[in-house]
Amino acid sequence: MASEIEDGITEGRLRVGSRLGTRAELASRFGVAPTTIAEVVRVLEAKGMITTRTGPQGGVFIAQRTAQAMIANGFLNLQDVTSTAIDCVRVIDALEPAVAQAAAEHRTAADADDLSRMLEQLRATWSDRVAGLRANWQLHRRIAEIVPNPVLKTVYLNLLAYVESHDDFYVADDGIPPNSSVRLEIHEELVTAIMAGDRTATADAVRRHQTVYDDFCVVEAP
């Protein structure tokens, strides 16, 4: 049911503002229980595709979709396509310059304190590949949280969440090299530059941070 309604919206057969009916009318039309309609409404409301109104002329209506809703819906649809964490990491790398520069420009004293603390955690766990990787992602998440651009922040953090939850990164594999001292040094330079609000140093650190990924193996960029 949700897919049928969603297809009607995306294909233009169901226009913004049009009324689908009350929940009772929808249950009767599709021949399903009210609880099923409630779940369909919940799913489509979460995607920003419909809205509900109360009153005599109320019911379920096709919503005017916001940019935020379309972005969120896009991430939900990733569940239905073949993608890998490495696909997400490549996009994260492409967004990294904008994220780091925005963080350097807008960081506060509280942000700097958090970054300093998280850098210490990164140093303490860096020798352990899995623990160091988790600390690394937590650091990048905190950097992104400084970004005032809601679209950039949302896209970056959602991609990072997907990568963080991907089991392949946590499975011990002799083919994956340990965290290097060079990469730790790069993160130290990046955090120091952001904390200082130094855009030039931030750009230099991001360029060094760029990596090449091949079958979940991290290869140092030249």
FENKARA-V802321 format. One line per field, one symbol per residue. ss: DSSP state (A for helix, B for strand, O for the rest). psi: psi as a letter, one per 30 degrees, with the letter a starting at -180 (. if undefined). burial: # if it has 9 or more other ideal C-beta (glycine too) atoms within 8 Angstrom, else .. A space follows every 10 residues. Layout:
ss = ???
psi = ???
burial = ???
This chain:
ss = OAAAAAAAAA OOOOOOOOBB BOAAAAAAAA OOOAAAAAAA AAAAAAOOOB BBBOOOOOBB BBOOOOAAAA AAAAAAAAAA OOOOAAAAAA AAAAAAAAAA AAAAAAOOAA AAAAAAAAAA AAAAAOOOAA AAAAAAAAAA AAAAAOOOOA AAAAAAAAAA AAAAOOAAAA OOOOOOOOOO AAAAAAAAAA AAAAAAOOAA AAAAAAAAAO OBBBOOBBBO OO
psi = eeeeeeeeef fgfjlkfkkf lleeeeeeef hlleeeeeee eeeeeefgfl lkkllegaak lkljkleeee eeeeeefffg ljlleeeeee eeeefeeeee eeeeegklee eeeeeeefee eeeffefjee eeeeeeeeee eeefffkfje eeeeeeeeee eeeefjefff kkkffjllkl feeeeeeeee eeeeefgjee eeeeeeeffk lkkjhgkkkk k.
burial = #...##.##. ...#.....# #.#.###..# .....###.# #.###.#### .#......## ###.#..### ###..#.#.. ....##.### ###.##.### ####.##... ##.###.##. ###.##..## .######### ####.##... ########## .##..#..#. ........#. ..##.##### #####...#. ######.### #.#..##... ..
